[in-house]
Amino acid sequence: MIVRFTPGDTTVEVEPGTTLFEAAQRADVPVGSSCGADGTCGKCGLRVVSGSLPEATARERRVASDNRCDSGLRLSCMVVINADVTVTADYW
């Protein structure tokens, strides 16, 4: 699967089971995180530009709500990539 990060048009190919956060690390794309990708801080939110990601789990929805994350963001440390996708961050 191919993950594209915009702007910058950086791409990385990943294996099934890879999280969006891991893909960003492999591509050397900075993603916010104060919890070390433990799924508690809500700072790793990325926005889907094109493609799709699996539905958010109850845990992802809870962490996003608890941290007052924008509803259009997906917590990259909790999302396992299942198809080609293009994402961006509001702070890039």
Kinemage of the C-alpha trace (Angstrom):
@kinemage 1
@onewidth
@group {chain A} dominant
@subgroup {mainchain}
@vectorlist {calphas} color= white
{ca met a 1} P 0.000 0.000 0.000
{ca ile a 2} L 1.146 3.523 -0.761
{ca val a 3} L 0.836 6.399 1.711
{ca arg a 4} L 1.329 9.922 0.374
{ca phe a 5} L 1.922 12.883 2.673
{ca thr a 6} L 1.063 16.359 1.353
{ca pro a 7} L 2.200 18.993 0.914
{ca gly a 8} L 5.610 17.855 -0.115
{ca asp a 9} L 4.417 14.805 -1.993
{ca thr a 10} L 6.419 12.366 0.130
{ca thr a 11} L 5.384 8.745 -0.403
{ca val a 12} L 6.151 5.499 1.343
{ca glu a 13} L 5.126 1.922 0.638
{ca val a 14} L 3.967 -0.034 3.685
{ca glu a 15} L 2.954 -3.572 4.551
{ca pro a 16} L -0.508 -4.500 5.854
{ca gly a 17} L -0.767 -3.910 9.591
{ca thr a 18} L 1.278 -0.687 9.518
{ca thr a 19} L -0.160 2.288 11.370
{ca leu a 20} L -0.310 5.691 9.771
{ca phe a 21} L 2.084 6.959 12.445
{ca glu a 22} L 4.628 4.243 11.572
{ca ala a 23} L 4.312 5.134 7.890
{ca ala a 24} L 5.042 8.787 8.681
{ca gln a 25} L 8.113 7.787 10.678
{ca arg a 26} L 9.397 5.647 7.793
{ca ala a 27} L 8.892 8.585 5.426
{ca asp a 28} L 10.654 10.998 7.837
{ca val a 29} L 7.505 13.099 8.030
{ca pro a 30} L 7.030 14.830 11.398
{ca val a 31} L 3.839 13.951 13.248
{ca gly a 32} L 2.973 15.389 16.646
{ca ser a 33} L 3.044 13.027 19.613
{ca ser a 34} L 3.700 13.540 23.286
{ca cys a 35} L 2.713 10.015 24.344
{ca gly a 36} L 5.145 8.122 22.106
{ca ala a 37} L 2.311 6.700 19.969
{ca asp a 38} L 0.635 5.052 22.965
{ca gly a 39} L -2.742 6.402 21.908
{ca thr a 40} L -3.389 8.827 24.732
{ca cys a 41} L -2.377 12.373 23.748
{ca gly a 42} L -4.424 12.978 20.588
{ca lys a 43} L -1.662 15.079 18.985
{ca cys a 44} L -0.988 12.783 15.998
{ca gly a 45} L -4.125 13.678 14.085
{ca leu a 46} L -3.894 13.583 10.299
{ca arg a 47} L -6.533 14.527 7.747
{ca val a 48} L -7.403 12.221 4.824
{ca val a 49} L -7.066 14.051 1.500
{ca ser a 50} L -7.895 11.072 -0.711
{ca gly a 51} L -8.322 7.346 -0.323
{ca ser a 52} L -9.790 5.785 2.762
{ca leu a 53} L -8.953 4.436 6.171
{ca pro a 54} L -10.863 1.933 8.312
{ca glu a 55} L -13.616 3.280 10.534
{ca ala a 56} L -12.412 4.727 13.815
{ca thr a 57} L -12.487 2.325 16.733
{ca ala a 58} L -14.354 3.166 19.920
{ca arg a 59} L -10.997 3.797 21.607
{ca glu a 60} L -9.850 6.205 18.879
{ca arg a 61} L -13.148 8.098 19.086
{ca arg a 62} L -12.855 8.300 22.891
{ca val a 63} L -9.241 9.548 22.844
{ca ala a 64} L -10.079 12.086 20.113
{ca ser a 65} L -13.078 13.322 22.097
{ca asp a 66} L -11.174 13.457 25.397
{ca asn a 67} L -8.450 15.538 23.715
{ca arg a 68} L -10.914 17.760 21.808
{ca cys a 69} L -9.482 16.768 18.417
{ca asp a 70} L -11.055 18.125 15.263
{ca ser a 71} L -13.645 15.622 14.031
{ca gly a 72} L -11.980 15.495 10.598
{ca leu a 73} L -8.697 14.156 11.980
{ca arg a 74} L -7.671 10.542 12.436
{ca leu a 75} L -5.265 9.606 15.207
{ca ser a 76} L -2.383 8.205 13.196
{ca cys a 77} L -1.044 5.971 15.974
{ca met a 78} L -4.360 4.116 16.101
{ca val a 79} L -5.140 3.760 12.395
{ca val a 80} L -3.969 0.648 10.565
{ca ile a 81} L -3.634 1.349 6.845
{ca asn a 82} L -5.738 -0.908 4.640
{ca ala a 83} L -5.549 0.874 1.257
{ca asp a 84} L -3.645 3.585 -0.584
{ca val a 85} L -4.213 6.938 1.092
{ca thr a 86} L -3.086 10.568 0.948
{ca val a 87} L -3.003 12.528 4.191
{ca thr a 88} L -1.989 15.929 5.498
{ca ala a 89} L -1.624 17.688 8.825
{ca asp a 90} L -2.975 21.119 9.659
{ca tyr a 91} L 0.488 22.149 10.937
{ca trp a 92} L 2.601 21.194 7.887
